[in-house]
């Protein structure tokens, strides 16, 4: 007992760090069991099964390596997903989601461990490790993603593991232990086996190794024998570890295994030029992810991380660069969180879903913040222990007085004050975690004004966590259909909803539906997160939530998910009449539907279209105006408005409306075509061509646009060959102006072939 008490006395911060790790592991595993089905898990679970089948059949089952334009999962090693599936399959665990979420949280927890160990390695004390672990665990976005985001959390953990291994390796150089080589090689292998971006650890290793050599060797000795020998060791060790790590990763990744060089290169190119674009709510408007402002990622980070981390970062920049011996490690930590964010900004990467694609930059940021708080305490302790004297030659001499009981008491108080300060700055995140579990990741800090200010301006439940609670509520509360038929549940994200209804398929049948088209489809209940909805609608208290909403799932009093109960299927019946061209019957149905719910977008769109078809423009305009009161930027409603103006002969207003649609959503191609047709009616061929050329500049040129342009060029006197030459030239020049040289070359080649 005496030895234990002495160890505790000598290592209080190490004990706190260990105790907090135990607390966070137990707490986090319990919390993750409540988490919902993330937006990507349906795809990942399917691929994990395919990976298992690939290995189980000795490579005969090739589904896991079948990469297609519409299926890019073979490009992801997704090692943790595969481990989770293997555990669930071998142990015959029916609830695969539970296994996945526990595995994922363990990855999240390992970030606390590695982050703390990095801080201890750099500072030499366990206080910094404790600060880092607390800041990491109480970061709501990171905690929430640690429940079910296997793609990003496992990669962030692997990268932090690799950073820790590099630090251990450098500190042990020139005589690293065998265990350190294994640690480093395993981290590289695991990171690549999660995602090809894990290759970044190899240039990290090379760059920091060279910089470390400059640190340990004076400039004048750089080219001397000892320095050159160390450089040779660094190169040799780096090559061996990197190559070993790379090929071990290929063994864990089927797509890499079948072609260890070509397929990783193809994957790297594909993921560097990610093509799928998603509309994101950012700064109060829906914007496409491939053209978001350059500051999207850094702004999102600083809006959604705890104030405590931001304060810690300020302290890091102020305090951790004071001592010359700390500058290398300060730069090391700084680079590992700054470079990924810088690269996203510099390359204009296609990112969405907040900063989850940059999540691997956040743990080093927290390490810096924890070090910042620790450096502040160290600085205060130094000040308390300093004694300044004047020497006879006039110079100032600073020494440290021997620690006595009074000084020791002050030191204890300073450390307690530091913990209190840290926890005080974390009150907001702690409150959010307790009040809004399991939606921790839907978090905005005090600088952003919290959920209240962010609501309707930024994405909330973009990863569909709330569909679990909504599904379970419907299972518990849904009323059976009078005819005994299955209860149909409409949703945009069928994968998650289907999982939670998997045990009750006799009663329930989930069906896909888009929010703005739900009135056309057959459903009894509906589950919709507010992702993808117009911000004007979300913020319209009179129109949102709609009248058929019977329950909301809230974060800080704001609905992030709606459960609807259908009051009537008359709108669906009207759509069926309309499809049969029975317009009179359709209009009667739509009017009845709108009497029940005046904000039924599908019924509004249908009745407007019916009146336009019948030439009853004034009636159509009444409903157009109504829809625009709560959906002023809605493309479909404005498109009808442009048609209304065109039919009325108000061409200028029609053109302005088309331009407004394009300004709101430049990928709404129908607006370009309509504007072109309006110009052609006015015999304005030049502007008609300009309207369609915009499609080229936005990469939205479709077959209809091609044909319209060819017809315009032929009307100018060109034959087929000349018309296509002119089109290819315009496309090539547009591609060149936007830096797409390879695509431009393809069209220049087509242009030359038609000479």
C-alpha angles and dihedrals in degrees: 000000000000091000092049093049090048091050090051090049091049095042109032094143093048089052091049090049092051093045091049091050090053092046094048093047094051094041094045095050089052092048095048091059088072094052123117132233109283124228094257103038096092091060094040094051090051092050093045090057090048090051091051090050090049093057095036091056095042092249096311093115101069101180090106092060098041100111114184135169089258095041118048099160093108085068089066120075088200091185095176093050088053092048091050092050091048092052093047092046097045093044093042092235109169095198098070090169091064091053091048093051094048091049090048094050090050086058089050091049091050087062088062089050097046092040091053093046091051091052091049092048092052101040100030093228136091095225091079089049090055092048091051094049092050093048091047096049094044094052099108097203093051092043093050093049089048088067099064115348100104094164099059104024095051090049092048090051093048092051092049090048088053092048090051091049091051090052092050090047094051094046091052095045132150088031108033116180121248088243089058092054089051091048092050096044092046092051092052091047094048094046092052090044088058097044135346088242086077085085084082088080090069096060087041088057093047097046097045092044091057092045090049090055089055088050096053096038122060115238092249090057098047095107097036123113097262092050093048091048090052090047090052090051091049091052094045095046092044094052094047094048094043095048092045092048092047096052094043086054090053089056089057096045116064096201091052093042095060091052112011096187110027099042096049089049090050090047093049091053093046094050093044089057100038106184105193110100123194129191110246131193104236129158091352099308138082108252132179113251094227092061103035117141114276091247095056096107100040092044093049091050095053092044094053108035121088118272086235090065092049091050089048091052091052089051089048092057092044102041111022098064096054097092119061093219090058098051097084092053092042089055090045092056093040093052094050092058100031101047099058092051091044091050092051090052095042096049094041089233120200101248133160142160095067112286100325091120087058094043092116088066093059103069092058087048089056090047088055091048093049090048088050093057090045092050090052091054091046091051092051091047090051091050091050091051098044125110117188120205135177116233123213091255089058097251121132117244121198119198134165119247120228111268110254130180093271094050091046091053090051090050091053090050091050091053092047090049090052092054091046090050091049093050092044090056088049097053091101095053092042091052091047093050093050096042099043108034125177090025096064092136092063090083136137121180130232093268089060092047094250125260091319094065097033095051111109091009102067136026117278118182095009091154095054097239092149096063088084095060090042093051093047091049092053091048089054099040112024116123115228120248115259092235092051093245123143117281105247115215117198120206141150093228104053096167094067096040092047091054093057092046093047093106095048106045090134089070104027137050117184115211133189119249136158117231097242093044099045094107090065094055136078112252141131100197130017137201119202130167111209092246112126095017121129111266091223089059095046091052094046103101092190095055102029130104090026122237094260092059108112099175139015130201107220142197113201089344095308119114114242095169133029130209111203129194115202113238096188140358093213090112090057090049090051091053090053090052090048092052087055090050091246091140099168093054090044093054092051090053094047092050090053091048091051091050087059095042117011089190097059099132096192093051090048093050091047097048091047090052091048093053092046089051090053093045093242093140099168092054090048091049092054091059093040090056091048093051092048091055091072099020104038095160098039107133097213095051091047091046089057088048091054089050089050092053092045092051090048089053093246093133098166091055090047091053093047090051091052090051090050091053091051090048089054095043118007091189094063094107097183090071091060092049093048092048090050091052092049091053091048090053086056091048088242097141094165095059091039088059092046090054091057095040086064087066088060092050090051095044089243101116108137132184092270090054092049091052093047092051092047090051091050092051092047089050086056089060103267122132122229093273094049093045093054091045090055092048094049090049092053092048092048093050091048091051092049093050089055095048096254096134099162093051090045091053090054091057094042087055090052089048092053093047090062096056 
